[in-house]
Amino acid sequence: MTAPAHGAGLSTHVLDTARGRPAAGIPVQLRDSQTGTVLRESVTNADGRTDEPLIPRGDLRAGTYELTFHVAPYFAGLSSDPPFLDVITLRFTVADAAAHYHVPLLVSPWSYSTYRGS
């Protein structure tokens, strides 16, 4: 997948910082935070991204969203130890629906971080 065009809605990707590579096969769920409605479910590809934007250009609305990443199966496949992290939920607010929001997850077996990317 190529980088999204400016104003392309909402996208994400997952990077395994311990191994220095994209994290493939991680289930991702996007919800409307206020209603709990599931808006999209996807799985990260070999590049650690979803095949399509989570919300395409023109469909993004201002509001609060939750991105949930199910990382335990990914880390269970890399070690005989039980995963420390299981499900990671990021709650964030979209203020400008005309802008592009990219919300990556940088994750290791023991920690994670995120930021608003471009």
TORKE-896648 format. One record per residue: residue in three letters; z, y, x of N, C-alpha, C in turn. Coordinates in steps of 0.1 Angstrom, whole numbers, plus 2048, in hexadecimal, padded with zeros to 3 digits. Layout:
ALAZYXZYXZYX/...
//
This chain:
MET8007F480880080080080080C809/THR7F88168057F882280D80382C808/ALA80683681081083F80C80C8467FF/PRO8168487F681384F7EA80E85D7EB/ALA8058617E280086F7E380B8787DF/HIS80B8857E381488E7DF81688F7D0/GLY82288F7CB8248907BC8218827B5/ALA8238777BD82086A7B882B8647B0/GLY83586B7AC83F8657A384B8607AC/LEU84F8537AA85A84D7B18568407B8/SER85A8407C58578347CD8648307D5/THR8638247DB86E81F7E38698167EE/HIS8718137F786F80880087C804807/VAL87C7F880C8887F28128867EF821/LEU88E7F482A88D7F18388997EA83D/ASP8977DF8438A27D78498A57DD857/THR8AF7E58588B27EC8648B77E386F/ALA8BD7D886C8C27CF8768B77C787D/ARG8AC7C58768A17BD87B8967C787F/GLY8967D387B88C7DD87F87F7DA878/ARG87F7D786B8737D48648757D5855/PRO86A7D684E86B7D783F8717CA839/ALA8787CC82E87F7C18278767BD81B/ALA8707B181D8677AC81286F7A3809/GLY86B7A37FC8707997F287D79E7EC/ILE8807AB7EC88D7B07E688A7B47D8/PRO8907AF7CE88E7B37C08947C17BE/VAL88D7CA7B88907D87B588F7DB7A6/GLN8997E17A189A7E579389C7F4792/LEU8947FA78989680878689B80A778/ARG8A68127768AB8147698AD823766/ASP8AC82775A8B08347558C0833755/SER8C683C75D8D483B75E8DC83E752/GLN8D68477498DD84B73D8DD840732/THR8D183A7318D08307268D282272B/GLY8D081F7388D181273D8C480A73C/THR8BA8107368AD80A7348A6807741/VAL8A27FA74389A7F674E88C7FC74D/LEU88880475787B80A75787180375F/ARG8757FB76986C7F47718747EA779/GLU86D7DE77B8737D47848677D078E/SER86B7CF79A8617CB7A58677C47B0/VAL85F7BF7BA8647B97C685D7BF7D1/THR8647C17DC85E7C77E88547BE7EE/ASN8497C37F383F7BB7FA8417BB809/ALA8387B68108397B481F83C7C1826/ASP8387CC82083A7D98268487DF822/GLY84F7D781A85C7DC81585B7E6809/ARG84F7E780484C7F17F98497E97EC/THR84A7F07E18457EA7D48367EC7D4/ASP82E7E37CE8207E47CE81B7F07C7/GLU8227F57BD81E8017B682A80A7B6/PRO8288177B38348217B283D81C7A7/LEU84981E7A885381A79D850823791/ILE84D82F79384883878883C83F78D/PRO83083D78782484378C82385278A/ARG81985879081786678F81586A781/GLY81C87577D81B87A770825874766/ASP82C869769835863760844865764/LEU84686B76F85486E77385A87976B/ARG86687776686D88175E87A885765/ALA87F89176388C89576889788D762/GLY8A188976A8AC8817658B287A770/THR8BC87176C8C38697768BF85B775/TYR8BC8557808B68477818BF83E78A/GLU8BE8317888C58287918BB81E796/LEU8BB81D7A38B38127AA8BC8087AF/THR8BA7FB7AB8C27F07AF8BA7E77B8/PHE8C07E37C38BA7DA7CD8C27CE7CE/HIS8BC7C27CC8C47B57CD8C17B07DB/VAL8CA7B37E48C87B07F28CE7A37F7/ALA8D879D7EF8DF7917F48D57857F7/PRO8CB7827EE8C27777F18BA7797FE/TYR8B67868018AF78980D8B8786819/PHE8C478B8198CD7888258D177A826/ALA8D377381A8D776581A8CC75D821/GLY8C07618208B575A8278B475C836/LEU8BC76583B8BC76884A8C8763851/SER8D275E84A8DE75B8518E5750849/SER8EE74884F8F573E848902744843/ASP90675084791275784290F75C834/PRO91875C82B91676281E91377181F/PRO90A77781890778581991378E815/PHE91579881D91F7A281A91B7AB80E/LEU90E7B080F9097B88049027AF7FA/ASP9037B37ED8FD7AB7E38F37B47DB/VAL8F77BD7D38EF7C67CB8F27D47CF/ILE8E87DC7D28EA7EA7D68E37F37CB/THR8EB7FB7C58E68047BB8E78137BF/LEU8DC81A7BF8DB8287C38D98307B6/ARG8E18397B38E08427A88DB8507AD/PHE8D18557A88CB8627AD8C586A7A2/THR8C48777A48BF8807998B188679E/VAL8A888579589B88C79689C89978F/ALA89B8A479789B8B179188E8B778E/ASP8848B47978778B979686D8AE793/ALA8698AC7878618A07838538A2789/ALA84F8AD78D8418AF7938418AB7A2/ALA84D8A97A884D8A57B684D8967B8/HIS84A8927C484B8847C78598817CC/TYR85F8767C786C8717CC86A8637D2/HIS86E8627DF86D8567E687C8527EA/VAL8818477E588F8437E888F8367EF/PRO88F8377FD89082B80589E825806/LEU89F8188098AC81280C8AB80D81A/LEU8B48118238B580C8308C1803830/VAL8BF7F68338CA7EC8318CB7E383C/SER8D77DF83F8DA7D48498E37CA842/PRO8E77C08488F07B68418FD7BC83E/TRP9017C884490E7CD84290F7DB83D/SER9047E283C9047F08378F77F5832/TYR8F780082C8EA8068278EB815826/SER8DF81B8258DE82A8238D182D81C/THR8D08398178C483D8108C384C812/TYR8B885180E8B585F80F8A9862806/ARG8A686F80389A8727FB88F875805/GLY88686C80587B86D80E86F874808/SER86487481085887B80B84D871809/
//
